[in-house]
């Protein structure tokens, strides 16, 4: 059963910017890594990393 949960968790929603890196190591709860190297914990996709040069990687 854990494999199904891992597979579901290892995918990203469709985004217009950034690259899906759901399987990459990242801080717990982070939803994205910004282009300036900071992490975002935003609950909403819109505006994520807007003050950090945009999204580089998505984690969900």
N, CA, C and O atoms as a Tripos MOL2 file, in Angstrom:
@<TRIPOS>MOLECULE
protein
  240   239    60     0     0
PROTEIN
NO_CHARGES

@<TRIPOS>ATOM
      1 N           0.8260   -1.2000    0.0000 N.3       1 UNK1
      2 CA          0.0000    0.0000    0.0000 C.3       1 UNK1
      3 C           0.8630    1.2530    0.0000 C.2       1 UNK1
      4 O           0.4670    2.2620   -0.5840 O.2       1 UNK1
      5 N           2.0150    1.2210    0.6290 N.am      2 UNK2
      6 CA          2.9000    2.3840    0.6790 C.3       2 UNK2
      7 C           3.3580    2.7910   -0.7070 C.2       2 UNK2
      8 O           3.5430    3.9800   -0.9660 O.2       2 UNK2
      9 N           3.5460    1.8280   -1.6100 N.am      3 UNK3
     10 CA          4.0020    2.1420   -2.9670 C.3       3 UNK3
     11 C           2.9820    3.0150   -3.6940 C.2       3 UNK3
     12 O           3.3620    3.9380   -4.4150 O.2       3 UNK3
     13 N           1.7030    2.7350   -3.5140 N.am      4 UNK4
     14 CA          0.6710    3.5450   -4.1580 C.3       4 UNK4
     15 C           0.6820    4.9620   -3.5990 C.2       4 UNK4
     16 O           0.5180    5.9240   -4.3490 O.2       4 UNK4
     17 N           0.8720    5.1000   -2.2990 N.am      5 UNK5
     18 CA          0.9350    6.4190   -1.6770 C.3       5 UNK5
     19 C           2.1580    7.1840   -2.1800 C.2       5 UNK5
     20 O           2.0630    8.3680   -2.5020 O.2       5 UNK5
     21 N           3.3010    6.5110   -2.2470 N.am      6 UNK6
     22 CA          4.5200    7.1550   -2.7520 C.3       6 UNK6
     23 C           4.3560    7.5930   -4.1970 C.2       6 UNK6
     24 O           4.7890    8.6840   -4.5670 O.2       6 UNK6
     25 N           3.7350    6.7520   -5.0180 N.am      7 UNK7
     26 CA          3.5380    7.0900   -6.4230 C.3       7 UNK7
     27 C           2.6350    8.3120   -6.5600 C.2       7 UNK7
     28 O           2.8920    9.1830   -7.3920 O.2       7 UNK7
     29 N           1.5890    8.3810   -5.7560 N.am      8 UNK8
     30 CA          0.6810    9.5200   -5.8120 C.3       8 UNK8
     31 C           1.3820   10.7810   -5.3240 C.2       8 UNK8
     32 O           1.1730   11.8600   -5.8770 O.2       8 UNK8
     33 N           2.2020   10.6550   -4.3050 N.am      9 UNK9
     34 CA          2.8960   11.8070   -3.7440 C.3       9 UNK9
     35 C           4.0240   12.2820   -4.6550 C.2       9 UNK9
     36 O           4.4790   13.4200   -4.5370 O.2       9 UNK9
     37 N           4.4740   11.4240   -5.5550 N.am     10 UNK10
     38 CA          5.6190   11.7500   -6.3940 C.3      10 UNK10
     39 C           5.2140   12.3590   -7.7310 C.2      10 UNK10
     40 O           5.9100   12.1810   -8.7310 O.2      10 UNK10
     41 N           4.1140   13.0620   -7.7540 N.am     11 UNK11
     42 CA          3.6970   13.7340   -8.9720 C.3      11 UNK11
     43 C           3.3240   15.1760   -8.6460 C.2      11 UNK11
     44 O           2.9860   15.5020   -7.5080 O.2      11 UNK11
     45 N           3.3900   16.0170   -9.6440 N.am     12 UNK12
     46 CA          3.0720   17.4300   -9.4620 C.3      12 UNK12
     47 C           1.7960   17.7740  -10.2120 C.2      12 UNK12
     48 O           1.4560   17.1470  -11.2160 O.2      12 UNK12
     49 N           1.1070   18.7670   -9.7140 N.am     13 UNK13
     50 CA         -0.0140   19.3140  -10.4630 C.3      13 UNK13
     51 C           0.5570   19.9770  -11.7120 C.2      13 UNK13
     52 O           1.7450   20.2970  -11.7510 O.2      13 UNK13
     53 N          -0.2510   20.1820  -12.7050 N.am     14 UNK14
     54 CA          0.2170   20.8400  -13.9240 C.3      14 UNK14
     55 C           0.4150   22.3250  -13.6520 C.2      14 UNK14
     56 O          -0.4970   23.0110  -13.1890 O.2      14 UNK14
     57 N           1.6100   22.8100  -13.9440 N.am     15 UNK15
     58 CA          1.9410   24.2120  -13.7220 C.3      15 UNK15
     59 C           2.4230   24.8330  -15.0190 C.2      15 UNK15
     60 O           2.8880   24.1230  -15.9110 O.2      15 UNK15
     61 N           2.3190   26.1400  -15.1360 N.am     16 UNK16
     62 CA          2.7680   26.8170  -16.3520 C.3      16 UNK16
     63 C           4.2510   27.1610  -16.3000 C.2      16 UNK16
     64 O           4.8620   27.4250  -17.3360 O.2      16 UNK16
     65 N           4.8330   27.1600  -15.1120 N.am     17 UNK17
     66 CA          6.2550   27.4750  -14.9650 C.3      17 UNK17
     67 C           6.9190   26.4310  -14.0900 C.2      17 UNK17
     68 O           6.2380   25.6970  -13.3750 O.2      17 UNK17
     69 N           8.2260   26.3550  -14.1380 N.am     18 UNK18
     70 CA          8.9610   25.4390  -13.2800 C.3      18 UNK18
     71 C           8.9200   24.0080  -13.7810 C.2      18 UNK18
     72 O           8.2060   23.6880  -14.7310 O.2      18 UNK18
     73 N           9.6900   23.1570  -13.1330 N.am     19 UNK19
     74 CA          9.8360   21.7580  -13.4970 C.3      19 UNK19
     75 C           9.4180   20.8990  -12.3090 C.2      19 UNK19
     76 O           9.7160   21.2380  -11.1630 O.2      19 UNK19
     77 N           8.7310   19.7930  -12.5730 N.am     20 UNK20
     78 CA          8.3280   18.8890  -11.4970 C.3      20 UNK20
     79 C           9.5350   18.1240  -10.9800 C.2      20 UNK20
     80 O          10.2340   17.4610  -11.7460 O.2      20 UNK20
     81 N           9.7770   18.2190   -9.6820 N.am     21 UNK21
     82 CA         10.8700   17.4990   -9.0290 C.3      21 UNK21
     83 C          10.3380   16.8190   -7.7640 C.2      21 UNK21
     84 O          10.9980   16.8300   -6.7250 O.2      21 UNK21
     85 N           9.1560   16.2340   -7.8570 N.am     22 UNK22
     86 CA          8.5040   15.6530   -6.6880 C.3      22 UNK22
     87 C           9.3510   14.5800   -6.0080 C.2      22 UNK22
     88 O           9.2510   14.3970   -4.7950 O.2      22 UNK22
     89 N          10.1790   13.8720   -6.7660 N.am     23 UNK23
     90 CA         10.9990   12.8110   -6.1840 C.3      23 UNK23
     91 C          12.3160   13.3190   -5.6160 C.2      23 UNK23
     92 O          13.0480   12.5500   -4.9940 O.2      23 UNK23
     93 N          12.6320   14.5810   -5.8100 N.am     24 UNK24
     94 CA         13.8850   15.1430   -5.3220 C.3      24 UNK24
     95 C          13.8150   15.4390   -3.8350 C.2      24 UNK24
     96 O          12.7430   15.7600   -3.3220 O.2      24 UNK24
     97 N          14.9370   15.3380   -3.1320 N.am     25 UNK25
     98 CA         14.9390   15.7030   -1.7040 C.3      25 UNK25
     99 C          14.5970   17.1880   -1.5330 C.2      25 UNK25
    100 O          15.1010   18.0390   -2.2660 O.2      25 UNK25
    101 N          13.7520   17.4760   -0.5770 N.am     26 UNK26
    102 CA         13.3800   18.8610   -0.2740 C.3      26 UNK26
    103 C          12.8490   18.9180    1.1490 C.2      26 UNK26
    104 O          12.4440   17.8960    1.7030 O.2      26 UNK26
    105 N          12.8480   20.1050    1.7440 N.am     27 UNK27
    106 CA         12.3350   20.2320    3.1190 C.3      27 UNK27
    107 C          10.8700   19.7880    3.2080 C.2      27 UNK27
    108 O          10.0720   20.0320    2.3020 O.2      27 UNK27
    109 N          10.5480   19.1450    4.3020 N.am     28 UNK28
    110 CA          9.1720   18.6740    4.5160 C.3      28 UNK28
    111 C           8.1960   19.8480    4.4510 C.2      28 UNK28
    112 O           8.3760   20.8600    5.1280 O.2      28 UNK28
    113 N           7.1780   19.6980    3.6400 N.am     29 UNK29
    114 CA          6.1490   20.7210    3.5150 C.3      29 UNK29
    115 C           6.4070   21.7490    2.4240 C.2      29 UNK29
    116 O           5.5210   22.5380    2.0960 O.2      29 UNK29
    117 N           7.6110   21.7500    1.8560 N.am     30 UNK30
    118 CA          7.9100   22.7070    0.7820 C.3      30 UNK30
    119 C           7.1060   22.3340   -0.4570 C.2      30 UNK30
    120 O           7.0170   21.1600   -0.8150 O.2      30 UNK30
    121 N           6.5270   23.3240   -1.1010 N.am     31 UNK31
    122 CA          5.7680   23.0760   -2.3210 C.3      31 UNK31
    123 C           6.5670   23.4450   -3.5590 C.2      31 UNK31
    124 O           6.2620   22.9760   -4.6560 O.2      31 UNK31
    125 N           7.5960   24.2880   -3.3950 N.am     32 UNK32
    126 CA          8.3930   24.7170   -4.5420 C.3      32 UNK32
    127 C           9.7490   25.2470   -4.0960 C.2      32 UNK32
    128 O           9.9370   25.6310   -2.9420 O.2      32 UNK32
    129 N          10.6890   25.2580   -5.0380 N.am     33 UNK33
    130 CA         11.9670   25.9270   -4.8290 C.3      33 UNK33
    131 C          12.0030   27.0890   -5.7990 C.2      33 UNK33
    132 O          11.7660   26.9220   -6.9960 O.2      33 UNK33
    133 N          12.3000   28.2580   -5.2820 N.am     34 UNK34
    134 CA         12.3240   29.4640   -6.1010 C.3      34 UNK34
    135 C          13.6550   29.6000   -6.8330 C.2      34 UNK34
    136 O          14.6500   28.9760   -6.4630 O.2      34 UNK34
    137 N          13.6550   30.4200   -7.8710 N.am     35 UNK35
    138 CA         14.8630   30.6240   -8.6750 C.3      35 UNK35
    139 C          15.9990   31.2640   -7.8960 C.2      35 UNK35
    140 O          17.1550   31.1660   -8.3090 O.2      35 UNK35
    141 N          15.6990   31.9180   -6.7750 N.am     36 UNK36
    142 CA         16.7660   32.5170   -5.9640 C.3      36 UNK36
    143 C          17.2870   31.5500   -4.9020 C.2      36 UNK36
    144 O          18.1140   31.9280   -4.0720 O.2      36 UNK36
    145 N          16.8020   30.2880   -4.9250 N.am     37 UNK37
    146 CA         17.2870   29.2690   -4.0050 C.3      37 UNK37
    147 C          16.4830   29.1020   -2.7310 C.2      37 UNK37
    148 O          16.7640   28.1880   -1.9570 O.2      37 UNK37
    149 N          15.4970   29.9460   -2.4830 N.am     38 UNK38
    150 CA         14.6590   29.8140   -1.3010 C.3      38 UNK38
    151 C          13.5460   28.8010   -1.5690 C.2      38 UNK38
    152 O          13.2430   28.4980   -2.7230 O.2      38 UNK38
    153 N          12.9450   28.2840   -0.5090 N.am     39 UNK39
    154 CA         11.8410   27.3370   -0.6300 C.3      39 UNK39
    155 C          10.5360   28.0390   -0.3210 C.2      39 UNK39
    156 O          10.4870   28.9550    0.5000 O.2      39 UNK39
    157 N           9.4770   27.5990   -0.9890 N.am     40 UNK40
    158 CA          8.1440   28.1300   -0.7380 C.3      40 UNK40
    159 C           7.2850   27.0590   -0.0890 C.2      40 UNK40
    160 O           7.3560   25.8820   -0.4430 O.2      40 UNK40
    161 N           6.4850   27.4840    0.8550 N.am     41 UNK41
    162 CA          5.5470   26.5970    1.5370 C.3      41 UNK41
    163 C           4.1190   27.0540    1.2550 C.2      41 UNK41
    164 O           3.2110   26.7910    2.0440 O.2      41 UNK41
    165 N           3.9270   27.7270    0.1460 N.am     42 UNK42
    166 CA          2.6530   28.3080   -0.2370 C.3      42 UNK42
    167 C           1.5670   27.2450   -0.3690 C.2      42 UNK42
    168 O           1.7980   26.1740   -0.9290 O.2      42 UNK42
    169 N           0.4010   27.5460    0.1430 N.am     43 UNK43
    170 CA         -0.7400   26.6310    0.0320 C.3      43 UNK43
    171 C          -1.4080   26.7440   -1.3350 C.2      43 UNK43
    172 O          -2.1400   25.8440   -1.7470 O.2      43 UNK43
    173 N          -1.1570   27.8470   -2.0380 N.am     44 UNK44
    174 CA         -1.7670   28.0870   -3.3450 C.3      44 UNK44
    175 C          -0.6750   28.2390   -4.3930 C.2      44 UNK44
    176 O           0.3820   28.8030   -4.1080 O.2      44 UNK44
    177 N          -0.9120   27.7490   -5.5880 N.am     45 UNK45
    178 CA          0.0970   27.7930   -6.6350 C.3      45 UNK45
    179 C           0.2830   29.2020   -7.2030 C.2      45 UNK45
    180 O           1.4050   29.6150   -7.4970 O.2      45 UNK45
    181 N          -0.7930   29.9160   -7.3500 N.am     46 UNK46
    182 CA         -0.7140   31.2490   -7.9390 C.3      46 UNK46
    183 C           0.0910   32.1880   -7.0470 C.2      46 UNK46
    184 O          -0.1870   32.3140   -5.8550 O.2      46 UNK46
    185 N           1.0730   32.8330   -7.6210 N.am     47 UNK47
    186 CA          1.8870   33.7840   -6.8760 C.3      47 UNK47
    187 C           3.0660   33.1720   -6.1360 C.2      47 UNK47
    188 O           3.8440   33.8910   -5.5100 O.2      47 UNK47
    189 N           3.2050   31.8550   -6.2000 N.am     48 UNK48
    190 CA          4.3270   31.2040   -5.5220 C.3      48 UNK48
    191 C           5.6430   31.7420   -6.0660 C.2      48 UNK48
    192 O           5.8400   31.7970   -7.2800 O.2      48 UNK48
    193 N           6.5230   32.1310   -5.1900 N.am     49 UNK49
    194 CA          7.8600   32.6630   -5.5230 C.3      49 UNK49
    195 C           7.8080   33.9760   -6.3140 C.2      49 UNK49
    196 O           8.7770   34.3240   -6.9890 O.2      49 UNK49
    197 N           6.7060   34.6960   -6.2390 N.am     50 UNK50
    198 CA          6.5690   35.9190   -7.0240 C.3      50 UNK50
    199 C           7.5940   36.9890   -6.6550 C.2      50 UNK50
    200 O           7.9280   37.8350   -7.4840 O.2      50 UNK50
    201 N           8.0880   36.9600   -5.4370 N.am     51 UNK51
    202 CA          9.1050   37.9390   -5.0220 C.3      51 UNK51
    203 C          10.4960   37.3080   -4.9830 C.2      51 UNK51
    204 O          11.4280   37.8680   -4.4060 O.2      51 UNK51
    205 N          10.6230   36.1350   -5.6060 N.am     52 UNK52
    206 CA         11.8930   35.4000   -5.5960 C.3      52 UNK52
    207 C          12.2740   34.9400   -6.9970 C.2      52 UNK52
    208 O          12.8890   33.8870   -7.1630 O.2      52 UNK52
    209 N          11.9060   35.7310   -8.0060 N.am     53 UNK53
    210 CA         12.2540   35.4950   -9.4120 C.3      53 UNK53
    211 C          11.5280   34.3060  -10.0400 C.2      53 UNK53
    212 O          11.9350   33.8380  -11.1030 O.2      53 UNK53
    213 N          10.4750   33.8120   -9.4160 N.am     54 UNK54
    214 CA          9.6780   32.7270   -9.9920 C.3      54 UNK54
    215 C          10.0530   31.3550   -9.4730 C.2      54 UNK54
    216 O          10.9790   31.2080   -8.6750 O.2      54 UNK54
    217 N           9.3170   30.3440   -9.9380 N.am     55 UNK55
    218 CA          9.5060   28.9740   -9.5010 C.3      55 UNK55
    219 C          10.5210   28.2640  -10.3890 C.2      55 UNK55
    220 O          10.4390   28.3180  -11.6160 O.2      55 UNK55
    221 N          11.4670   27.6070   -9.7560 N.am     56 UNK56
    222 CA         12.4320   26.7750  -10.4820 C.3      56 UNK56
    223 C          11.9400   25.3270  -10.5040 C.2      56 UNK56
    224 O          11.8990   24.7020  -11.5640 O.2      56 UNK56
    225 N          11.5640   24.7880   -9.3260 N.am     57 UNK57
    226 CA         11.0860   23.4210   -9.2100 C.3      57 UNK57
    227 C           9.8190   23.3630   -8.3730 C.2      57 UNK57
    228 O           9.6950   24.0670   -7.3710 O.2      57 UNK57
    229 N           8.8770   22.5210   -8.7860 N.am     58 UNK58
    230 CA          7.6850   22.2240   -8.0060 C.3      58 UNK58
    231 C           7.8790   20.8860   -7.3160 C.2      58 UNK58
    232 O           8.4890   19.9810   -7.8870 O.2      58 UNK58
    233 N           7.3760   20.7470   -6.1070 N.am     59 UNK59
    234 CA          7.4340   19.4750   -5.3950 C.3      59 UNK59
    235 C           6.0790   18.8150   -5.2480 C.2      59 UNK59
    236 O           5.9890   17.6980   -4.7380 O.2      59 UNK59
    237 N           5.0290   19.4800   -5.6850 N.am     60 UNK60
    238 CA          3.6890   18.8700   -5.6900 C.3      60 UNK60
    239 C           2.8250   19.5250   -6.7270 C.2      60 UNK60
    240 O           1.6620   19.1520   -6.8870 O.2      60 UNK60
@<TRIPOS>BOND
     1     1     2 1
     2     2     3 1
     3     3     4 2
     4     3     5 am
     5     5     6 1
     6     6     7 1
     7     7     8 2
     8     7     9 am
     9     9    10 1
    10    10    11 1
    11    11    12 2
    12    11    13 am
    13    13    14 1
    14    14    15 1
    15    15    16 2
    16    15    17 am
    17    17    18 1
    18    18    19 1
    19    19    20 2
    20    19    21 am
    21    21    22 1
    22    22    23 1
    23    23    24 2
    24    23    25 am
    25    25    26 1
    26    26    27 1
    27    27    28 2
    28    27    29 am
    29    29    30 1
    30    30    31 1
    31    31    32 2
    32    31    33 am
    33    33    34 1
    34    34    35 1
    35    35    36 2
    36    35    37 am
    37    37    38 1
    38    38    39 1
    39    39    40 2
    40    39    41 am
    41    41    42 1
    42    42    43 1
    43    43    44 2
    44    43    45 am
    45    45    46 1
    46    46    47 1
    47    47    48 2
    48    47    49 am
    49    49    50 1
    50    50    51 1
    51    51    52 2
    52    51    53 am
    53    53    54 1
    54    54    55 1
    55    55    56 2
    56    55    57 am
    57    57    58 1
    58    58    59 1
    59    59    60 2
    60    59    61 am
    61    61    62 1
    62    62    63 1
    63    63    64 2
    64    63    65 am
    65    65    66 1
    66    66    67 1
    67    67    68 2
    68    67    69 am
    69    69    70 1
    70    70    71 1
    71    71    72 2
    72    71    73 am
    73    73    74 1
    74    74    75 1
    75    75    76 2
    76    75    77 am
    77    77    78 1
    78    78    79 1
    79    79    80 2
    80    79    81 am
    81    81    82 1
    82    82    83 1
    83    83    84 2
    84    83    85 am
    85    85    86 1
    86    86    87 1
    87    87    88 2
    88    87    89 am
    89    89    90 1
    90    90    91 1
    91    91    92 2
    92    91    93 am
    93    93    94 1
    94    94    95 1
    95    95    96 2
    96    95    97 am
    97    97    98 1
    98    98    99 1
    99    99   100 2
   100    99   101 am
   101   101   102 1
   102   102   103 1
   103   103   104 2
   104   103   105 am
   105   105   106 1
   106   106   107 1
   107   107   108 2
   108   107   109 am
   109   109   110 1
   110   110   111 1
   111   111   112 2
   112   111   113 am
   113   113   114 1
   114   114   115 1
   115   115   116 2
   116   115   117 am
   117   117   118 1
   118   118   119 1
   119   119   120 2
   120   119   121 am
   121   121   122 1
   122   122   123 1
   123   123   124 2
   124   123   125 am
   125   125   126 1
   126   126   127 1
   127   127   128 2
   128   127   129 am
   129   129   130 1
   130   130   131 1
   131   131   132 2
   132   131   133 am
   133   133   134 1
   134   134   135 1
   135   135   136 2
   136   135   137 am
   137   137   138 1
   138   138   139 1
   139   139   140 2
   140   139   141 am
   141   141   142 1
   142   142   143 1
   143   143   144 2
   144   143   145 am
   145   145   146 1
   146   146   147 1
   147   147   148 2
   148   147   149 am
   149   149   150 1
   150   150   151 1
   151   151   152 2
   152   151   153 am
   153   153   154 1
   154   154   155 1
   155   155   156 2
   156   155   157 am
   157   157   158 1
   158   158   159 1
   159   159   160 2
   160   159   161 am
   161   161   162 1
   162   162   163 1
   163   163   164 2
   164   163   165 am
   165   165   166 1
   166   166   167 1
   167   167   168 2
   168   167   169 am
   169   169   170 1
   170   170   171 1
   171   171   172 2
   172   171   173 am
   173   173   174 1
   174   174   175 1
   175   175   176 2
   176   175   177 am
   177   177   178 1
   178   178   179 1
   179   179   180 2
   180   179   181 am
   181   181   182 1
   182   182   183 1
   183   183   184 2
   184   183   185 am
   185   185   186 1
   186   186   187 1
   187   187   188 2
   188   187   189 am
   189   189   190 1
   190   190   191 1
   191   191   192 2
   192   191   193 am
   193   193   194 1
   194   194   195 1
   195   195   196 2
   196   195   197 am
   197   197   198 1
   198   198   199 1
   199   199   200 2
   200   199   201 am
   201   201   202 1
   202   202   203 1
   203   203   204 2
   204   203   205 am
   205   205   206 1
   206   206   207 1
   207   207   208 2
   208   207   209 am
   209   209   210 1
   210   210   211 1
   211   211   212 2
   212   211   213 am
   213   213   214 1
   214   214   215 1
   215   215   216 2
   216   215   217 am
   217   217   218 1
   218   218   219 1
   219   219   220 2
   220   219   221 am
   221   221   222 1
   222   222   223 1
   223   223   224 2
   224   223   225 am
   225   225   226 1
   226   226   227 1
   227   227   228 2
   228   227   229 am
   229   229   230 1
   230   230   231 1
   231   231   232 2
   232   231   233 am
   233   233   234 1
   234   234   235 1
   235   235   236 2
   236   235   237 am
   237   237   238 1
   238   238   239 1
   239   239   240 2
@<TRIPOS>SUBSTRUCTURE
     1 UNK1         2 RESIDUE 1 A UNK
     2 UNK2         6 RESIDUE 1 A UNK
     3 UNK3        10 RESIDUE 1 A UNK
     4 UNK4        14 RESIDUE 1 A UNK
     5 UNK5        18 RESIDUE 1 A UNK
     6 UNK6        22 RESIDUE 1 A UNK
     7 UNK7        26 RESIDUE 1 A UNK
     8 UNK8        30 RESIDUE 1 A UNK
     9 UNK9        34 RESIDUE 1 A UNK
    10 UNK10       38 RESIDUE 1 A UNK
    11 UNK11       42 RESIDUE 1 A UNK
    12 UNK12       46 RESIDUE 1 A UNK
    13 UNK13       50 RESIDUE 1 A UNK
    14 UNK14       54 RESIDUE 1 A UNK
    15 UNK15       58 RESIDUE 1 A UNK
    16 UNK16       62 RESIDUE 1 A UNK
    17 UNK17       66 RESIDUE 1 A UNK
    18 UNK18       70 RESIDUE 1 A UNK
    19 UNK19       74 RESIDUE 1 A UNK
    20 UNK20       78 RESIDUE 1 A UNK
    21 UNK21       82 RESIDUE 1 A UNK
    22 UNK22       86 RESIDUE 1 A UNK
    23 UNK23       90 RESIDUE 1 A UNK
    24 UNK24       94 RESIDUE 1 A UNK
    25 UNK25       98 RESIDUE 1 A UNK
    26 UNK26      102 RESIDUE 1 A UNK
    27 UNK27      106 RESIDUE 1 A UNK
    28 UNK28      110 RESIDUE 1 A UNK
    29 UNK29      114 RESIDUE 1 A UNK
    30 UNK30      118 RESIDUE 1 A UNK
    31 UNK31      122 RESIDUE 1 A UNK
    32 UNK32      126 RESIDUE 1 A UNK
    33 UNK33      130 RESIDUE 1 A UNK
    34 UNK34      134 RESIDUE 1 A UNK
    35 UNK35      138 RESIDUE 1 A UNK
    36 UNK36      142 RESIDUE 1 A UNK
    37 UNK37      146 RESIDUE 1 A UNK
    38 UNK38      150 RESIDUE 1 A UNK
    39 UNK39      154 RESIDUE 1 A UNK
    40 UNK40      158 RESIDUE 1 A UNK
    41 UNK41      162 RESIDUE 1 A UNK
    42 UNK42      166 RESIDUE 1 A UNK
    43 UNK43      170 RESIDUE 1 A UNK
    44 UNK44      174 RESIDUE 1 A UNK
    45 UNK45      178 RESIDUE 1 A UNK
    46 UNK46      182 RESIDUE 1 A UNK
    47 UNK47      186 RESIDUE 1 A UNK
    48 UNK48      190 RESIDUE 1 A UNK
    49 UNK49      194 RESIDUE 1 A UNK
    50 UNK50      198 RESIDUE 1 A UNK
    51 UNK51      202 RESIDUE 1 A UNK
    52 UNK52      206 RESIDUE 1 A UNK
    53 UNK53      210 RESIDUE 1 A UNK
    54 UNK54      214 RESIDUE 1 A UNK
    55 UNK55      218 RESIDUE 1 A UNK
    56 UNK56      222 RESIDUE 1 A UNK
    57 UNK57      226 RESIDUE 1 A UNK
    58 UNK58      230 RESIDUE 1 A UNK
    59 UNK59      234 RESIDUE 1 A UNK
    60 UNK60      238 RESIDUE 1 A UNK
